[in-house]
Amino acid sequence: MKTNTKKERNTMDVFKLILIFLVIITFVFLMMTKRLSTIIALPSMGIIVALIGAAGEYPLLGLFDFETGKVDENGEAIVQGGIFNSVILNGVTMLAGAISAIVFAAAFAKILMKTGVIDTIIKRAAELAGDKPRVLAIVFYIACTIVFTAIGGIGSVVLIGTIVLPILLTAGIKPIHAAVIFLFGLSTGGILNPMNYATFIALLSPIYDGDSSRALQEIIQLSVPVFIIVFIISCIYILMNVPSNQTVRRAWPSELADKSNGKQVSIWAMLATIIPVVLILGGTFLDYPIPVEVALVIAIIYTLIVTKLKNPFQATTQAFVEGTKDIAGVIVLLIGLGILIQGFQYPPVLDIISQFVTKGVQFLQNPFSYVIGFTLLTVLTLYRGPLNTFGIGGSLPALFAASGFSPLAIIWVLRAAGNLQGFGDPTNSHNIWVADHVKVDVNDITKKVIPWGILMSFLILLYAVLFEGSTLGF
């Protein structure tokens, strides 16, 4: 009798697992074809998956809290949280820390733009580049990298892109290469952008019992080699695809002046863009971790002082209001991501999926299969795929941890594969805008960068195994 019950249970688990995968495939297809926005798809997926897991296991489909009939060590009844509380409510608040950091980062970005810091950096880069296309491409790639360590969002991309892209095109650089160079700079800068740290800290800290300081330290130490590898590969791309000599039209300073607000700032003000990164990196390596929000507040105060901005309090207030408006979509996306993660971590769902993940873990725990396997799977970060951090990938660290796999190893995977998503996903709003601005098909950009994204993943994962293997369980 027990054997039959066990067989029935296994059969039901397999059936539910198939349903869960069908839900994932359906929603990924809907996102790929743009029939459903990611903002709606992520929380819907989390709730539906939780309902599938709870069906037949918990009363009333697991929607409400209920007593399990068991008692804890203090003799009190154990209550299992329902989907309303454990998935939806906890999911909404799960990434609150990441959201707060992003709000501060958005305000800092607005202040940098209001004070003319960003305009000045781009102008100086144009003047420094001279009349050699290859030098110009490298200088502007570096300038974009520096700028995007501090700012982000489609508004910032449009602001910088309308200045940088025409200059690259005027230099005789092919539109497809100009687009890729700009997107490489955007993605490389994003590796060190505190806005992105916040998301990974939120994903990793639960594994460390909520210790966000330890999570921050791990993310910082991980991000430095990732940044170096991506930077080197991007420069190699430029060297291979941009000619060293070509006729260039020289009118950049005046063109930039027409597109800017006319403000000029000192070298000290331009250093403001790297203040948060320096503080966070320095604090981590000196073993005095500085919270992302604190680093951003210091950077904001520094910028206001060195630029001598009039009405600093009013400007700061406007920066927070306008910056929050710019990232409203990101905030809603993170709320949906939290619900998705909680849905996959809902006990009955975790029990079902962990059985499948355990088998994959046994295969991927070998250093060779880890590097080769996840390198080949890098393309799954595209179209909001399962390795996309802001999609199903956000739930992977907890799922793999439950199966005995190092969650840090999965963070390495998400950071490695995430580069291709950052500069190659045709569903990105910034990819669509850049492609339209230089008059190329957005899918052509994806085809161009896929080999480079895979190469970056391979080198990053190889580095992880060779130099961080002991912390990853290899």
Residue pairs with C-beta under 8 A, 6 or more apart in sequence:
12 56
13 351
13 352
13 355
16 52
16 53
16 55
16 352
17 352
17 353
17 355
17 356
19 52
20 49
20 52
20 53
20 349
20 352
20 353
23 45
23 48
23 49
23 52
24 45
24 49
24 386
24 392
27 36
27 41
27 44
27 45
28 383
28 384
28 385
28 386
28 391
28 392
30 36
30 41
31 37
31 38
31 41
31 383
31 384
31 391
31 427
32 383
32 384
32 427
34 427
38 333
38 336
38 384
38 390
38 391
38 427
39 329
39 332
39 333
39 336
40 336
41 336
41 384
42 333
42 336
42 337
42 339
42 340
42 390
42 391
43 88
43 91
43 335
43 336
43 339
43 340
45 340
45 343
45 392
46 87
46 91
46 336
46 339
46 340
46 341
46 342
46 343
46 344
47 83
47 87
47 88
47 339
47 343
48 343
49 343
49 344
49 346
49 349
50 62
50 83
50 87
50 342
50 343
50 346
50 349
51 61
51 62
51 83
52 349
53 62
53 346
53 347
53 348
53 349
53 350
53 351
53 352
54 61
54 62
54 63
54 83
54 346
54 348
55 61
55 62
57 348
58 66
58 80
58 82
58 348
59 66
60 66
60 82
61 83
62 80
62 82
62 83
62 346
62 348
63 82
63 83
63 84
64 82
64 84
65 79
65 80
65 81
65 82
65 85
66 79
66 80
66 82
67 77
67 78
67 79
67 80
68 77
68 78
68 79
68 80
69 77
70 77
70 78
71 77
71 78
72 78
80 347
81 90
83 346
86 342
86 346
87 339
87 342
87 343
87 346
88 339
88 342
90 338
90 342
91 335
91 338
91 339
91 340
91 341
91 342
91 343
92 335
92 338
92 339
93 338
94 202
94 338
94 341
94 342
95 199
95 202
95 334
95 335
95 337
95 338
97 198
97 201
97 202
97 212
98 198
98 199
98 201
98 202
98 334
99 198
99 331
99 334
99 335
100 198
100 293
101 194
101 195
101 197
101 198
101 292
101 293
101 296
102 195
102 198
102 327
102 330
102 331
102 334
103 320
103 323
103 324
103 327
103 331
104 292
104 293
104 296
104 297
104 300
105 150
105 151
105 152
105 193
105 194
105 195
105 198
105 276
105 292
105 296
105 323
106 152
106 153
106 195
106 320
106 323
106 324
106 326
106 327
107 296
107 300
107 316
107 319
107 320
107 323
107 324
108 150
108 151
108 276
108 296
108 299
108 300
108 303
108 319
108 323
109 150
109 151
109 152
109 153
109 156
109 323
109 326
110 318
110 319
110 320
110 322
110 323
110 326
111 300
111 303
111 304
111 309
111 315
111 316
111 319
112 118
112 150
112 151
112 272
112 273
112 303
113 119
113 151
113 156
113 159
114 309
114 315
114 318
114 319
115 263
115 265
115 269
115 303
115 304
115 307
115 309
116 260
116 261
116 262
116 263
116 264
116 265
116 307
117 265
117 269
117 270
117 272
117 273
117 303
117 307
118 147
118 151
118 159
118 160
118 273
119 163
119 256
119 260
119 261
119 263
120 263
120 264
120 265
120 269
120 270
121 143
121 146
121 147
121 270
121 273
122 143
122 147
122 160
122 163
122 164
122 256
123 253
123 256
123 257
123 260
124 270
125 139
125 140
125 142
125 143
126 136
126 140
126 167
126 252
126 253
126 256
127 252
127 253
128 139
129 135
129 136
129 139
129 140
130 136
131 248
131 250
132 244
132 245
132 248
133 171
133 172
133 173
133 242
133 243
133 244
133 245
133 246
133 248
134 238
134 239
134 242
134 243
134 244
136 167
136 168
136 171
136 173
136 248
137 168
137 171
137 173
137 177
137 181
137 238
137 242
138 235
138 238
140 164
140 167
140 168
140 181
140 182
140 185
141 181
141 184
141 185
141 188
141 234
141 235
141 238
142 185
143 164
143 185
144 160
144 164
144 182
144 185
144 186
144 188
144 189
145 185
145 188
145 189
145 231
146 189
146 273
146 274
147 160
147 185
147 189
147 273
148 156
148 160
148 185
148 186
148 188
148 189
148 190
148 193
149 189
149 190
149 192
149 193
149 273
149 274
149 276
149 277
150 189
150 193
150 272
150 273
150 274
150 276
150 277
150 299
151 193
151 273
152 190
152 193
152 195
152 196
153 326
153 327
153 330
154 326
154 429
154 430
154 433
155 326
157 186
157 430
157 433
157 434
158 433
161 182
161 433
161 434
161 437
162 259
162 437
163 256
163 259
163 260
164 182
165 178
165 179
165 182
165 434
165 437
165 438
166 255
167 252
167 255
168 177
168 178
168 181
168 182
169 175
169 178
169 438
170 248
170 249
170 251
170 252
171 246
171 248
172 243
172 246
172 247
172 248
173 181
173 242
174 241
175 438
175 439
175 440
176 438
176 440
176 444
176 445
176 448
177 241
177 242
178 438
179 434
179 435
179 437
179 438
179 440
179 445
180 237
180 241
180 423
180 445
180 448
180 449
181 234
181 237
181 238
181 242
182 434
183 422
183 423
183 424
183 430
183 431
183 434
183 445
183 449
184 230
184 234
184 237
184 423
185 234
186 422
186 423
186 430
187 230
187 419
187 422
187 423
188 227
188 230
188 231
188 234
190 196
190 422
191 223
191 226
191 227
191 230
191 415
191 419
192 223
192 227
192 277
192 281
194 276
194 277
194 280
194 292
194 295
194 296
197 216
197 219
197 220
197 223
197 280
197 292
198 292
199 334
199 389
199 390
200 215
200 219
200 389
200 411
200 414
200 415
201 212
201 215
201 216
201 219
201 292
203 341
203 389
203 394
203 397
203 411
203 414
204 215
204 218
204 219
204 397
204 407
204 408
204 411
205 211
205 212
205 214
205 215
206 398
207 215
207 397
207 398
207 401
207 407
208 214
208 215
212 291
213 289
216 280
216 284
216 289
216 291
216 292
217 284
217 289
218 408
218 411
219 411
220 280
220 281
220 284
220 285
221 284
221 285
222 408
222 411
222 412
222 415
222 468
223 415
224 281
225 460
225 463
225 467
226 415
226 416
226 419
226 460
229 456
229 459
229 460
229 463
230 419
230 456
230 460
233 452
233 455
233 456
233 459
234 452
237 452
265 306
265 307
266 306
268 306
269 303
269 306
269 307
272 299
272 302
272 303
272 306
272 307
275 295
275 298
275 299
275 302
275 303
276 292
276 295
276 296
276 298
276 299
279 290
279 294
279 295
279 298
279 299
280 290
280 292
280 295
282 290
283 289
283 290
283 295
284 290
300 316
300 319
303 309
304 312
304 315
304 316
309 315
324 331
333 390
334 390
337 390
337 391
337 394
340 391
340 392
340 394
340 395
341 394
341 395
341 398
343 349
343 395
344 350
344 353
344 392
344 395
344 398
344 399
345 395
345 398
345 399
350 398
350 399
350 402
353 399
354 399
354 402
354 403
357 399
357 400
357 402
357 403
357 405
358 403
358 404
361 400
361 403
361 404
361 405
363 369
363 373
364 370
364 373
364 374
364 405
365 405
365 473
365 474
367 465
367 469
367 474
370 409
370 461
370 465
370 474
371 458
371 461
371 462
371 465
374 413
374 416
374 417
374 457
374 461
375 454
375 457
375 458
375 461
376 454
377 387
377 417
378 387
378 416
378 417
378 420
378 453
378 454
378 457
379 385
379 420
379 450
379 454
380 386
380 387
380 388
380 417
381 387
381 388
381 393
381 417
381 418
381 420
381 421
381 425
382 388
382 420
382 421
382 424
382 425
382 426
382 427
382 446
383 425
383 426
383 427
384 390
384 391
384 425
384 427
385 391
385 392
385 393
386 392
386 393
386 396
387 393
387 396
387 413
387 414
387 417
387 418
387 421
388 418
388 421
388 425
389 414
389 418
389 421
393 414
393 417
396 410
396 413
396 414
397 407
397 410
397 411
397 414
398 407
400 406
400 407
400 409
400 410
401 407
405 473
406 471
406 472
406 473
408 471
408 472
409 464
409 472
409 473
412 460
412 461
412 464
412 468
412 472
413 461
415 460
416 456
416 457
416 460
416 461
416 464
417 453
417 457
419 453
419 456
419 457
419 460
420 449
420 450
420 453
420 454
420 456
420 457
421 428
422 428
423 431
423 449
423 453
424 431
424 445
424 446
424 449
424 450
424 453
425 431
425 446
426 432
426 442
426 443
426 445
426 446
431 442
431 445
431 446
432 442
434 445
435 441
435 442
435 444
435 445
436 442
464 472
465 472
465 474
